[in-house]
Amino acid sequence: MTNIRYKAISPRPEDTGSGQAGSSDGDQQVPAGRRARGPRHPGGRALGGLAVTASVLVLGGFALGPMGSLLVLGAPTTFAMPILAAVADWDAGVRGRWATTVDSLLIVIGAVGLTLLGQVLIGHADLVGATRTTATGAGRQMPTFPYEIPLGALAFVTFLQVSIVSEGRLVFPARHGPKAGRLAVLGCLAAALAAYAALANWDAASADVRQLSLWDPHGPFRALDIAAWLISVAIWQTAHALLDGWPYSLIKARPARVAVANVTVVALGSATYTVATGPLGANGAQLSAAGAMFVVGSSLVGPLLNGWPLTAARPAWRRTWLAVSATGIAVAAYAALHRLGLTTEHHWTRQTPVELWMVVCGLNLIGGAIPWYTRILRRPHPRAGHRAQLP
């Protein structure tokens, strides 16, 4: 999800599908013959991405059983997303021969560390509770799911708002270099914690949960409703990136464009949440799963396929194709994962429905595997006669 970006303001050069970073001021010397051929068929790149994504989905979604994956990996994979975005799109990782390995380890370590910190903030430290794979029989154990999800979702969606909708470098200028991404992650984590403290409540939590010394800020909104609303906003953040900032890009003045985009994206997300949970009768889990599947569709047709087969088509035709194909894949993915989740797991409950597992699979596993593959695993490494592309 995170490597779908508004091209005009991307912190890093746009991936052309060849596995090479775009050139800037002659930093990357691309043979003229390659430029003349235009966009290439993304077959090999797409197949590799699909293989990686399928492997991540199988290992992450089923290795512990669907229920176990939801409970154990739900929070860490959510906290991993802003770190992954900073490394993939803001070049906030390391450089050198082992950059891919080190950056991947940093993402994993950062996600685990933030999850444990979140456990302390939300309730109390409990490694056994953090690795529990069943939804019942918890006693006084402190699970990470679902209690850390609102905080993690706040951090990630805030990062997307800064990186995509606010055009990234407008908030954290390029002069900061790789530190800009790190500053963005820290700033969004702080903003998420402040928003959680001001807005969330766990009034609907059971008496058993209250015995966990769960931190309840007693804000005006139910914590899990905040998470569903955030995914509604993420739908429009993803659409903004998928369409290369259109129609906001029609506004030439950058401050006005960013202001209009921010207000509109939040308003559309709020309207989506209101309509879906009101007249349409969907619950928060169903809405969240639908939003996660749209991220799946957008990630596949955008960064992985680069709009193929209409990569070189007119912008209007390309935008239409991207929107239609992403929606179609989202519908198919929803049906497939829903059926798969019900078939492979028979312990779903009203509190932990299959749709929440679909959110983790779509938004975190698939939505994280694709940018990891396209922007970290396949990024070019400095070679003799070439200088590394700086942000």
N, C-alpha and C positions, 0 to 999 in steps of 0.2 A: 504493500500500500504506500509506503513512504517514498518510494522512488518515482511515483507519478507526480510530476511537478509542473508548475507553471514555467514554461521554458525561458521566458524573458528574464526571470529573476532567480533561476536555479542557482543555489550556492555552488554546485559542481556542474561541469559541462554535461549536456544531454547525451545519453547513451544512444548511439545510432544503430545498435543491433550488431555491430561488428566486434564488440568486445573492446573497442578502443575508445578512449576519451576523446571528446571533441577538441579541436585545436583552438588556441588562443594566442594571437600575436606570434605565431610561428613556433610555439612551444612543442607542438606535435607536428612532425613533417609527414604528411600523408601523400603518397604518390598521386600524381594528377590523374592517372588512369583509373585509380580507385574512386576518386571523386566523380569522374565522368560517368561511371556506371550507375550512380544513384543508389537508392535503397536496395539492400539485398534481401533475398528470401530468408526469413528468420528460422528456417527449418531446424538446423542443428542446434542453434541457441535455444529455440523453443522446446525441443525434445529434451535437451539437457536440463532446462528449467523445470519441465514437467516431471522428469525423473527425480530431481532433487526434492521438489514439492511433494510428490507422492511419498517419498521416503520419510520426509519430515512428518507428514500426516499420519502415516502408518505407525511410526515409532512414537510420536507424541500423542496421537489420539487413541491408540489401541494397546500399546505395550503394557500399560497398567490397567487395561480395561477402560472403556469409555468413562465410567463413573470415577475410577481412580485418576484418570488423566484430568478430568474436570477439577477434582478436588485438590490434586497435588500441583498441577501445572497451570491452573487458571490464573493465579496471582503472579507467579514468576514470569510467565510469557507476556502478561499485560505490562508489567514493569520493564520488561526487556524492550518493548517497542520504541519508546523515546530514545533509548540508548542506541538501538539499531538504526533509527532514523538519523541520529546525529553522526554516526560513523559512516553510514551509507551515503547520505546526501550532503553532509556538511564537512566531510573529510576530517572528523574529529578523532580518528583513531591514530595509529602509528604508521610509520613508513618503513620500507625495507623489505628484504627478501621474505621475512616471516610475518609480514603485515596481516595477511589473511588469517593465519592461525592465531596470532596474538589478539587481533581485533575480535575474532569470534569468541575467544576465551574471555576477553574483557566484557563482552555483551552478556555472556552466561554468568560470570562472577558478579557483574553489576546487578543483574536481575535477581540473583539469589540474595545478595546483600540488601537490596532495597526491599525485598519481600520480608526478610527477617526484621529489618528496621520497621517496616510497616506493621508487622505483627506486634512489636513492642509498643508502637504508637496506638494501635487500635485496641489492643488487649494486653497480652503479656507474652513473653518469649516462651515458645513451646515447640521444639523440634519434632517431637512425636506427633503433635497435632498438625504440624505443617506437612507431614508425610502420610497422614492417615488417608486410606483409599476407600473408606466406607462412609456413608452419610449418616449412619446411626451408631449408637453406642459410644458417643464421644466423651461422656462424663464431663470432666472439667478441662478437657483438652481444648486448645485454642487453634481451630483450623484457620487457614488463610483464605479459603473460599467459603462464602462469598464476601466476607467482611472487609477484605482489602480491595475488592474489585472497584468500588466507587472511587477510592483514592488513586489507584493505578490508572483508571479510565480518565479521571480528571487530568492527570499528568500527561497522558498520551494525547488526548484531544486538544489540550492547551498547546502542546508542542506542534500539532498539525495546524492549529490556528495561526501560530507564529510562523511556521515554516512555509506553509502553502498559502493560506489566505492573506496573511500580512506580508508575504513576499520575503520572508526570512531576513535578508540582509538589511532591510529597512529598520529592523529592531536590533540586530546584532551585526554591525558593519563588517565588511570583508577585511578591514585592516586588522581585525583580531585573529585572522587566519584560522587554524584548526581550533583555537580556543573558543571561537564563536559557538561552535556546536556544543562544547562542554558547558559554556555559560548558559546556553539555551536550555539544556537539560536541567541544570541546577535551578535556573529561574522558574522553569515550568513546574518542577517538583515543589518549590516553595509556594508558588501560586496555587497549586493543587491542594496543598496542606491547608492554606489559608481559606480556600473556597470550601473545603470539606468542613473545617471548623465553623464556618459561618452558615452553611446551608443544610448539612446532613442531620438526620435523626434516625434512630433505630427504635422508634416507638412501637413498630410492629413486631419486634423481636420477641420470642417466647421467654418465659420466665427462666428456662434452663439457660438460654443464651445470656441473660442478664447476670447470671452467676459467674460468667467468665470475666467479669470486670471489664466488659466491653465499653470502650470510650464512646459515649453518646453525646454529641455536641448540642442536641435538642434544637436543631435548626428547623426551618420551615418545611423542608422536603424530605421524604423518605429516601434513605441512602440508595436503595436499589432502583428507585424511580429515577434518581439522578443518573445512574449508570445507563438506563434505557434512553433517557433524554440525550445523553452524550453520544450514544451511537447514532441517534437520529441526526445530530449535528454532523457526525463523521460521514454520514451518507452524502451530505452536501459538500463537505470538504473534499471528499473523493471525487465527486462530480466536477467540482471546481478544477481540480488537478487534471482529471481525465480530459476535460475540454480545453486544456491549456489556458485557463483563466477566463474563457469566454462565458458570458458576455461582458464581464467587468473590464476586460482588456480594451473594450471600445472607449473607455474613459482614459484619456491620454495623461492627465495629471496624476502622478503616482499617489500622492497623499489622499486625493479624493477617491481614486480607484480602490485603494486599500480600505478606506473608511466605509465605502459603499459595500464592498465585498464582505467585510466583517459583520456589518449589521445584517446584510441580507442572508448570509449563511446561517447565522444564529437564529434569525427569524424563521427561515425555511425549516431548520431543524426543529424548532419549537412547534411550528405548525404541523409538521409531520408527526411528531409525538402526540400532539393533541388530537389530531384526526384519527390516527391509528388506534390509540387507546380509548377514544371516545366513540364516534359513529361507526368505525370499522370493527370495534369490539376486540381488538387484539390486546393481549397482555404484554407486559414489558419484555418477557423472555422471547415471545414470538417476534415482536418488533426488533429486538436486538439481533435475533438470528437472521431476519430478513436483511437488516443493514449489513451484517457480516458477510452474507452471500453476495451483496452488491460489491463489497470490497473484493471478494474473490473474482467476480466477473471483471471488474475494472483492472485488477492486477494482471489478469491473464491477457486481456486484449490491449492493455496499455503498455506497461514496461516490458512484458515478456514477448508479445507479438508485435509491438510497436505499431498498432493499427493495421496490420496486414489483413487482407490484401489491398487495402486502400491507403497504404502508407503515403503514397505520392499523389493522392487524389486532392481535389479542391478542398479547402478547409471546411466548408459547410458540409460536403459529402462525408468527409472523414469524421467530423464531429457526430454526425447522425449515425454513422456506422458504429462508432465507439459506444455511443449511448445505447443503441438498440442491441448490439451484441453483448455488452456488459450486462444489460438487464436480462437478456435471454439466458446467459450462462448463470446468472444469479438464481433464476427460477429453477433451472435444472439442478443446480447445486443444492438448493434448499430441499427439493424433493429427494435427491439421492442421499444426502447426509441424514435427513430425517428418517428415511427408511433404514439406512444402515445403522443409525444409532439405536433405533427401536429393536432391530433384529439382533444386534450383538450385546445389548445390555437390557436386562429385565428388572432393574431395581430403581428406575426413575421414579421420582416422587413429585408431588406438587411443589415442594420447596426446591428440588433439584431436577427440573424437567430436562428432556433431551435437547430442547432448544438452547440451553446454556452451554452444553457440550458443543453444539454447532457453532456457537459464538467463538469459543476458544479455537476450534478447528479452523474456522474461516478467517476471523479477524487476526488471530495471533499466529497460528501455525502456517497456514497458507499465505496470509497477508505478510508474514515475516520471512518466510522461506524465499519468496520471489525477490524482494529487494536484497536479501543476503546473497542470493545467487547472481543477480544481474549487476550489483554495485560493489560487492565485496569479493566474492569468489572469482568473478570474471574481470575485475578491474586490471588495467595494465600496470606493469611494474617498470620502474626506470631501467633503461638499457643504455648501453654505450651510444653516445651521439644523440641521446634524447634526454630532455629534462623533464622531471616529474611535473605534472599539471598541478598547480597550486590553486586553492579556492579563490 
